[in-house]
Amino acid sequence: MMVALYLLINSTLSLIQVPYVPYTFSTYLGGCANVTAYLDPLSGYGISSIYVVDQYGDIRRALLAPYSTPTYAAGRVCGAFLSIVVDRWRAVGPLIPVSYGSSETYALIGTLQLNVTDGALIEVKSLYRPNVTGSFLYKIEDQSAMGVYLVGYLAYGAQITISGYGLVNVTRISLSSKAPDYYVYVPEPGVNLSGGYPAPISGLRFAPSQIYVLGKPTVVVSQVRIPVVGQCGGVAYVSDPLARPVSVVVQLDDGETYTLESPEFPKAINTTLLMGVNATDLAGTPLSDYNVTVYPTTADGAPVGRCLVYGAAYYVAVVLGNSTIYYPAALEGGYLVARTDIVRPRVAVYGWGVGAVSPELARAGSNVTVTVYLNGTAIARYVVRAQPVISINDTGLAEAVHVVDIMGSPLGDFEIAMGNLTFRGAQGAAVVIPVSSFAVVKYRGVEYTVQLSPTIRLPVLTEGSLLKIAAAAGAAGASTALALSAGGNKREEREETVEV
């Protein structure tokens, strides 16, 4: 949104951009100061309220001049801090009809509700301090005498709540009457007044330079030319000076045309030659270091010529793979400067291998693929979010494999090969990364192709198994010999008996 709040504190003028509504601007006051706040009457926004905060933290409405309106408020304000609230209101001007209606008096016993559709002058007399609340409500009088409080407010287009005990006098004010008491003319570039005559009267104020007019004035509108300065020539103009925000059409001599929007009439349109594009990644590294294609464009995606206009919206287009991403750019000294969310991730692997990212450049938060390689073999792939440093923990990839002979005895030193990976084992155990379901076990110069499993049994005999066999064989031979020896003695005895 294009709204500017002009704030004058003593002799210091500030221009505050209003990003949204309702919007509260606060500033340090530190005592008493002459304060003037102003909004363009054509903007459609208004000063909803002005508060002061004292050193004890108490908030109260500022006492303002009797002619304050939602577009112009002034007064001698005292306090530690000043707060101004901006909200939507109505667009008025540049010729505002003002008329006062008849007065109405209401009894105030407790609480009174008033619906102010246009404007009203409210005077409250109460036996105790009254409380008046509502938006677009300005305190213009506050005094007490003989135990009676007298407060005065100007209210505009809002629901007003009054509490107290006494009387309320309301004088309606119309800002759209066809037979006004007077007109308020707000001078604007490209706006002239025909008919009517200025009058030395005082009343509601909507702008610092306004004029009070009587009679039957009319407004005459004409196109406004804006000078073009800088390194490029051209013409600029405002076709509708009553529109808000102000729309400026800029036509450069090289054929480029821009439309700028501003909360106020610019004094001049500044131009410069395009010196280059400075685009950086999220870490601040120039994208030119990555050999990435970047080029400037206008807000509608059109290519930029040799001339640039301050105040226009520019973008830097970045080509990544098959897509083009547009980033807003700031014009600084002839260069279009853009900081992107592009990152070149670095992979930190905790466990096995090294990681590689695809694609190498990506937008932060987008999906990238991390492939972990060990001796040139891909052992794992992960899809993760792109960020400057990607941490991968692949310690869980490793598995324990036991290699035994046909007798179940563990093998001594051996190797297990899968692809380009070779894992050494000892005492029948090895830690491997299963990149394949088949493996080659190398033992004593002989290779065995096996299916990978937690326990692999090879058709070999280790020394330990041979010793077991030898020991078993020796034990079996001794038993047989003993048995044969015992049988021979019995036979001899039998034979001797026969001979007898």
Residue pairs with C-beta under 8 A, 6 or more apart in sequence:
1 18
1 19
1 20
1 21
2 244
2 245
2 246
2 261
2 262
2 263
3 17
3 18
3 21
3 39
3 40
3 43
3 45
3 86
3 263
4 15
4 16
4 17
4 18
4 39
4 40
4 263
4 264
5 15
5 16
5 17
5 18
5 25
5 37
5 38
5 39
5 47
5 84
5 86
6 13
6 14
6 15
6 16
6 36
6 37
6 38
6 39
7 13
7 14
7 15
7 16
7 25
7 27
7 35
7 36
7 37
7 38
7 84
8 14
8 34
8 35
8 36
8 37
8 38
9 27
9 29
9 33
9 34
9 35
9 82
10 33
10 34
16 25
17 263
18 25
18 45
18 86
21 45
21 86
21 87
21 88
22 48
22 85
22 86
22 87
23 85
23 86
23 87
24 83
24 84
24 85
24 86
25 83
25 84
25 86
26 81
26 82
26 83
26 84
27 81
27 82
28 80
28 81
28 82
29 52
29 77
29 78
29 79
29 80
29 81
29 82
30 80
31 78
32 76
32 77
32 78
33 76
33 77
33 78
34 74
34 75
34 76
34 77
35 50
35 62
35 74
35 75
35 76
35 77
35 82
36 72
36 73
36 74
36 208
37 47
37 50
37 72
37 73
37 74
37 84
38 71
38 72
38 73
38 207
38 208
39 45
39 46
39 47
39 70
39 71
39 72
39 86
40 71
40 244
40 263
40 264
41 71
41 91
41 92
41 93
41 94
41 96
41 186
41 206
41 207
42 91
42 92
42 93
42 94
42 188
42 242
42 243
42 244
43 91
43 244
43 245
43 263
44 88
44 89
44 90
44 91
44 244
45 86
45 87
45 88
45 89
46 70
46 71
46 86
46 87
46 88
46 89
46 90
46 136
46 156
47 70
47 71
47 73
47 84
47 85
47 86
47 136
48 70
48 85
48 86
48 87
48 89
48 135
48 136
49 61
49 84
49 85
49 135
49 136
49 137
49 138
50 61
50 62
50 64
50 73
50 75
50 77
50 82
50 83
50 84
50 85
50 138
51 59
51 60
51 61
51 62
51 82
51 83
51 84
51 85
52 59
52 60
52 61
52 62
52 77
52 78
52 79
52 80
52 81
52 82
52 83
53 59
53 79
53 80
53 81
53 82
53 83
54 60
54 79
54 80
55 80
59 83
61 137
61 138
61 139
62 75
62 77
62 79
62 82
62 139
63 75
63 76
63 77
63 139
63 140
63 141
63 142
64 73
64 74
64 75
64 77
64 138
64 139
64 140
65 73
65 74
65 75
65 140
65 205
66 140
66 141
66 152
66 154
67 154
67 202
67 203
67 204
67 205
68 74
68 75
68 138
68 140
68 154
68 205
69 138
69 154
69 156
69 204
69 205
69 206
70 89
70 136
70 156
71 89
71 92
71 206
71 207
72 205
72 206
72 207
72 208
73 138
74 205
87 135
87 136
89 136
89 156
89 157
90 157
91 244
92 175
92 206
93 184
93 186
93 188
93 206
93 207
94 185
94 186
94 187
94 188
94 191
94 219
94 242
95 183
95 184
95 185
95 186
95 193
95 213
95 217
95 218
95 219
96 175
96 183
96 184
96 185
96 186
96 206
97 174
97 175
97 176
97 177
97 178
97 180
97 183
98 173
98 174
98 175
98 177
98 180
98 181
98 182
98 183
98 184
98 203
98 204
99 173
99 174
99 177
99 179
99 180
99 181
100 121
100 171
100 172
100 173
100 174
100 181
101 171
101 172
101 173
101 174
102 171
102 172
103 169
103 170
103 171
104 169
104 170
104 171
104 172
105 167
105 168
105 169
105 170
106 112
106 167
106 168
106 169
106 170
107 167
107 168
108 124
108 126
108 130
108 162
108 163
108 164
108 165
108 166
108 167
108 168
109 165
110 163
110 165
111 161
111 162
111 163
112 161
112 162
112 163
112 168
113 159
113 160
113 161
113 162
114 120
114 122
114 155
114 159
114 160
114 161
114 162
114 168
114 170
115 159
115 160
116 134
116 155
116 156
116 157
116 158
116 159
116 160
117 157
118 156
118 157
118 172
118 173
118 174
118 175
118 176
119 154
119 155
119 156
119 157
119 172
119 173
119 174
119 175
119 204
120 154
120 155
120 156
120 160
120 170
120 171
120 172
120 173
121 152
121 153
121 154
121 170
121 171
121 173
122 132
122 152
122 153
122 154
122 155
122 160
122 162
122 168
122 169
122 170
123 141
123 150
123 151
123 152
123 168
123 169
123 170
124 130
124 132
124 149
124 150
124 151
124 152
124 153
124 162
124 164
124 166
124 167
124 168
124 169
125 148
125 149
125 150
125 166
125 167
125 168
125 169
126 148
126 149
126 151
126 164
126 165
126 166
127 147
127 148
127 149
127 164
127 165
127 166
128 149
128 164
128 165
129 144
129 149
129 164
130 149
130 151
130 162
130 163
130 164
130 166
131 162
131 163
131 164
132 139
132 151
132 153
132 160
132 161
132 162
132 163
133 160
133 161
134 155
134 158
134 159
134 160
134 161
135 158
136 155
136 156
136 157
136 158
137 153
137 154
137 155
137 156
137 158
137 160
138 153
138 154
138 155
139 151
139 152
139 153
140 152
140 153
140 154
141 150
141 151
141 152
142 150
142 151
142 152
143 149
143 150
143 151
144 150
148 166
149 164
149 166
153 160
154 204
162 168
173 204
174 180
182 199
182 201
182 203
182 212
182 213
182 214
183 196
183 212
183 213
183 214
183 217
184 203
184 204
184 205
184 206
184 210
184 211
184 212
184 213
185 193
185 196
185 210
185 211
185 212
185 213
185 217
186 206
186 207
186 209
186 210
187 207
187 209
187 210
187 211
188 241
188 242
188 265
189 224
189 238
189 241
189 265
190 221
190 222
190 223
190 224
190 238
190 241
191 219
191 220
191 221
191 241
191 242
192 219
192 220
192 221
192 222
193 211
193 213
193 217
193 218
193 219
193 220
194 217
194 218
194 219
194 220
195 215
195 216
195 217
195 218
196 213
196 214
196 215
196 216
196 217
196 218
197 213
197 214
197 215
198 211
198 212
198 213
198 214
199 212
199 213
199 214
200 212
201 212
202 212
203 212
221 240
221 241
221 242
222 241
223 237
223 238
223 239
223 241
224 237
224 238
224 241
224 265
225 235
225 236
225 237
226 236
226 237
226 238
226 248
226 265
226 266
226 267
226 268
226 269
227 236
227 267
227 268
227 269
228 234
228 235
228 236
228 250
228 252
228 268
228 269
228 271
229 268
229 269
229 270
229 271
230 269
230 270
230 271
230 272
230 310
231 271
231 272
231 273
231 307
232 252
232 253
232 254
232 271
232 272
232 273
232 306
232 307
232 308
232 309
233 252
233 253
233 271
234 250
234 251
234 252
234 253
234 269
234 271
234 307
235 250
235 251
236 248
236 249
236 250
236 251
236 269
237 248
237 249
238 246
238 247
238 248
238 249
238 265
239 247
239 249
240 247
241 265
244 263
245 261
245 262
245 263
246 261
246 262
246 263
246 264
246 265
246 266
247 259
247 260
247 261
248 259
248 260
248 261
248 262
248 266
248 269
249 257
249 258
249 259
250 257
250 258
250 259
250 260
250 269
250 309
250 312
251 257
252 258
252 271
252 305
252 307
252 309
254 305
254 306
254 307
255 305
256 304
256 305
256 307
258 298
258 309
258 312
260 266
260 269
260 309
260 311
260 312
262 311
266 311
269 309
269 310
269 311
270 309
270 310
270 311
271 307
271 308
271 309
271 310
272 307
272 308
272 310
272 331
272 333
272 334
273 306
273 307
273 308
273 334
274 296
274 304
274 305
274 306
274 307
274 308
274 334
274 336
275 333
275 334
275 335
276 334
276 335
276 336
277 294
277 295
277 296
277 316
277 329
277 335
277 336
277 338
278 286
278 335
278 336
278 337
278 338
279 286
279 287
279 288
279 294
279 316
279 318
279 327
279 329
279 337
279 338
279 339
279 340
280 286
280 287
280 338
280 339
280 340
281 287
281 290
281 340
281 342
281 343
281 344
281 361
282 339
282 340
282 341
282 342
282 343
282 364
282 388
283 343
283 344
283 388
284 339
285 344
287 294
287 318
287 340
287 342
288 294
290 344
290 360
290 361
292 318
292 319
292 320
292 342
292 361
293 318
293 319
294 316
294 317
294 318
294 319
295 303
295 316
295 317
296 303
296 304
296 314
296 315
296 316
296 317
296 329
296 336
297 303
297 304
297 314
297 315
297 316
297 317
297 326
298 304
298 312
298 313
298 314
298 315
299 312
299 313
299 314
299 315
301 315
301 317
301 326
304 314
304 336
308 314
308 331
308 334
308 336
310 331
312 331
313 328
314 328
314 329
314 331
314 336
315 326
315 327
315 328
315 329
315 338
316 326
316 327
316 329
316 336
316 338
316 340
317 324
317 325
317 326
318 324
318 325
318 326
318 327
318 340
318 342
320 342
320 359
320 361
320 362
320 363
321 359
325 340
325 342
325 363
327 338
327 339
327 340
328 338
329 336
329 337
329 338
330 336
330 337
330 338
331 337
340 363
341 363
341 364
341 365
342 361
342 362
342 363
342 364
343 361
343 362
343 363
343 364
343 386
343 387
343 388
344 360
344 361
344 388
345 357
345 362
345 368
345 370
345 386
345 387
345 388
345 389
345 390
346 388
346 389
346 390
347 354
347 355
347 356
347 357
347 370
347 389
347 390
347 392
348 355
348 389
348 390
348 391
348 392
349 355
349 372
349 392
349 393
349 394
350 391
350 392
350 393
350 394
350 395
351 392
351 393
351 394
351 395
351 396
351 397
351 398
352 372
352 374
352 379
352 394
352 395
352 397
352 398
352 433
353 372
353 373
353 374
353 379
353 380
353 394
354 372
354 373
354 374
355 370
355 371
355 372
355 373
355 390
355 392
356 370
356 371
356 373
357 368
357 369
357 370
357 386
357 390
358 368
358 369
358 370
358 371
359 368
362 368
362 386
363 386
364 386
364 387
365 385
365 386
365 387
366 385
366 386
367 383
367 384
367 385
367 386
368 383
368 384
368 385
368 386
368 390
369 381
369 382
369 383
370 381
370 382
370 383
370 384
370 390
370 392
371 378
371 380
371 381
372 378
372 379
372 380
372 381
372 382
372 392
372 394
373 379
374 421
374 433
375 420
375 421
376 420
377 419
377 420
377 421
377 435
378 435
379 394
379 397
379 421
379 433
379 435
380 392
380 394
380 397
382 392
384 390
384 392
397 433
397 434
398 431
398 432
398 433
399 431
399 432
399 433
399 434
399 454
400 429
400 430
400 431
400 454
401 416
401 425
401 429
401 430
401 431
401 432
401 452
401 453
401 454
401 455
401 456
402 410
402 428
402 429
402 454
402 455
402 456
403 410
403 411
403 414
403 416
403 425
403 428
403 429
403 430
403 441
403 443
403 455
403 456
403 458
404 410
404 411
404 428
404 455
404 456
404 457
404 458
405 411
405 457
405 458
405 459
405 460
405 461
405 462
405 465
406 457
406 458
406 459
406 460
406 461
406 465
407 461
407 462
407 465
407 468
407 469
408 457
409 428
409 462
409 464
409 465
409 468
410 427
410 428
410 429
410 462
410 464
411 425
411 428
411 443
411 458
411 460
411 462
412 426
412 427
412 462
413 424
413 425
413 426
414 424
414 425
414 426
414 430
414 441
414 442
414 443
415 422
415 423
415 424
415 425
415 441
415 442
415 443
416 422
416 423
416 425
416 430
416 432
416 439
416 440
416 441
416 442
417 423
417 439
417 440
417 441
417 442
418 432
418 433
418 434
418 435
418 436
418 438
418 439
418 440
418 452
419 435
419 436
421 432
421 433
421 435
423 430
423 431
423 432
423 433
424 430
432 439
432 452
434 452
436 452
437 451
437 452
438 449
438 450
438 451
438 452
439 449
439 450
439 451
439 452
439 456
440 447
440 448
440 449
440 450
441 447
441 448
441 450
441 456
441 458
442 448
443 458
443 460
444 460
446 460
448 458
448 459
450 456
450 458
461 469
